[in-house]
Amino acid sequence: MDGMNNDAHMHGMGGMTPSSPAMNGSGMSGMHHHMMMHMTFFWGSKAEILFSGWPGTRSGMYVLALIFVFALAVLAEWLSHCNLIKDGSNHVAAGLIQTVVHAVRVGLAYLVMLAVMSFNGGVFLVAIAGHTLGFLLFGSRLFKRSPPPPPPSGKTADLPPMSC
């Protein structure tokens, strides 16, 4: 394959630094720290997850970030399978509660997605593990001896499943 450039730089991004006007939008050149953007998965505890500078370079903070992403994924699965609205509830109140629960579920799912976009392998694995454990606990039949009889309304959860 002659003529192919095997360097790790993406075309069009070679001259962009945190101090360049294209990166900071202000034209100020006072920033001198190096920003590292991974475009492929990598292993290591030095990553930025969700917020600038978080979790930093300490391993304990990285573990805390992994626990946080795991908990977000489990909570998103719980909200996907919970039944908080009782049969016979006021339809306006039930609709508002359902909408708020949906908004929270989508927000949690987007936070997990943004964390995975750090391209850190550990974050990816704990996000998958959190969704898996959440489904195992709240969506599967593992802990249910027999399927419960459907409620009179026929619904099994407050929110419809997330689907493409």
C-alpha positions in Angstrom: 0.0 0.0 0.0 2.3 2.7 -1.3 1.6 6.3 -0.4 -0.2 5.6 2.9 0.9 7.7 5.9 1.2 5.5 8.9 1.5 8.2 11.6 -1.1 8.5 14.4 -2.2 12.1 13.5 -5.6 12.8 12.0 -5.5 15.0 9.0 -6.6 18.6 9.7 -5.8 18.3 13.4 -2.0 18.5 13.4 -1.7 22.2 14.2 -4.4 22.4 16.8 -3.2 23.0 20.3 -5.1 24.1 23.4 -3.7 27.6 22.9 -4.7 27.9 19.2 -7.7 30.1 18.4 -9.4 27.1 16.8 -9.4 25.2 20.0 -10.2 27.8 22.6 -12.4 30.1 20.5 -11.0 33.3 22.0 -7.7 33.8 20.3 -5.9 33.9 23.6 -2.6 32.0 23.7 -2.0 31.9 27.4 -2.7 28.2 27.8 0.3 26.0 27.9 -1.0 22.6 29.0 -1.2 19.7 26.6 -4.6 18.2 25.8 -4.7 14.6 24.9 -7.6 13.3 22.9 -7.7 9.6 22.3 -9.4 8.4 19.1 -9.0 4.7 20.0 -9.5 2.7 23.2 -6.6 2.8 25.7 -5.8 1.3 29.0 -4.7 3.3 32.0 -5.9 5.3 35.0 -4.9 8.7 33.6 -8.1 9.7 31.8 -10.6 12.5 31.7 -14.1 11.2 32.3 -17.1 13.5 32.0 -15.4 16.6 33.5 -12.2 18.4 32.7 -9.5 17.2 35.0 -11.6 14.4 36.6 -10.6 11.9 37.9 -7.1 13.3 37.6 -3.9 11.3 37.9 -4.6 9.5 41.2 -5.6 5.8 41.0 -8.1 6.1 43.8 -10.0 8.8 42.0 -10.0 6.7 38.8 -11.5 3.8 40.8 -14.1 6.2 42.1 -14.9 7.4 38.6 -15.4 3.7 37.5 -17.7 3.1 40.4 -19.7 6.2 39.5 -20.1 5.1 35.8 -21.1 1.6 37.0 -23.7 3.1 39.3 -25.1 5.3 36.6 -25.5 2.3 34.3 -27.2 0.2 37.0 -29.6 3.1 37.8 -30.4 3.6 34.2 -31.4 -0.1 34.0 -33.5 0.2 37.2 -35.4 3.1 35.8 -36.0 1.1 32.6 -37.7 -1.7 34.5 -39.3 0.0 37.6 -43.0 0.4 38.2 -43.4 3.5 40.4 -46.8 4.6 39.2 -49.7 2.7 40.8 -52.7 1.5 38.8 -55.6 3.9 39.2 -53.4 7.0 39.6 -54.5 10.3 38.2 -53.6 10.2 34.5 -52.1 13.8 34.5 -49.9 13.1 37.6 -48.9 9.7 36.2 -48.0 11.3 32.8 -45.9 13.9 34.5 -44.1 11.4 36.7 -43.5 9.1 33.7 -42.1 12.0 31.7 -39.7 13.0 34.6 -38.6 9.4 35.0 -38.0 9.1 31.3 -35.9 12.4 31.3 -33.8 11.1 34.2 -33.3 7.7 32.4 -32.2 9.4 29.2 -29.9 11.8 31.1 -28.2 8.9 32.9 -27.8 6.9 29.6 -26.2 10.0 28.0 -23.9 10.4 30.9 -22.8 6.8 30.5 -22.3 7.3 26.8 -20.2 10.5 27.4 -18.1 8.6 29.9 -17.5 5.8 27.4 -16.5 8.5 24.9 -13.4 9.0 27.0 -12.2 5.9 25.1 -10.8 4.4 28.3 -11.1 0.6 28.3 -11.9 0.4 32.0 -14.8 2.9 31.7 -16.2 0.9 28.7 -16.0 -2.4 30.7 -17.7 -1.0 33.8 -20.4 0.7 31.7 -21.2 -2.7 30.1 -21.0 -4.5 33.5 -23.3 -1.9 35.1 -25.9 -2.3 32.4 -25.6 -6.1 32.5 -25.9 -6.3 36.3 -28.8 -3.8 36.2 -30.7 -5.9 33.7 -29.9 -9.1 35.6 -31.3 -7.6 38.8 -34.3 -5.7 37.5 -35.1 -7.0 34.0 -34.4 -10.7 33.9 -36.4 -13.5 35.4 -33.4 -14.7 37.5 -34.9 -13.6 40.8 -38.6 -14.1 39.8 -39.9 -17.6 40.5 -42.6 -17.3 38.0 -43.7 -14.5 35.8 -46.1 -12.4 37.8 -49.6 -12.1 36.5 -50.0 -9.0 34.3 -51.7 -6.1 36.1 -55.2 -5.1 34.9 -53.7 -2.3 32.8 -51.4 -4.8 31.1 -48.3 -2.7 31.7 -45.2 -4.2 33.3 -43.0 -1.0 33.7 -43.6 2.7 33.7 -41.4 3.4 30.7 -41.2 1.6 27.4 -37.9 -0.2 26.8 -35.1 1.7 25.2 -34.9 0.6 21.6 -33.4 1.8 18.3 
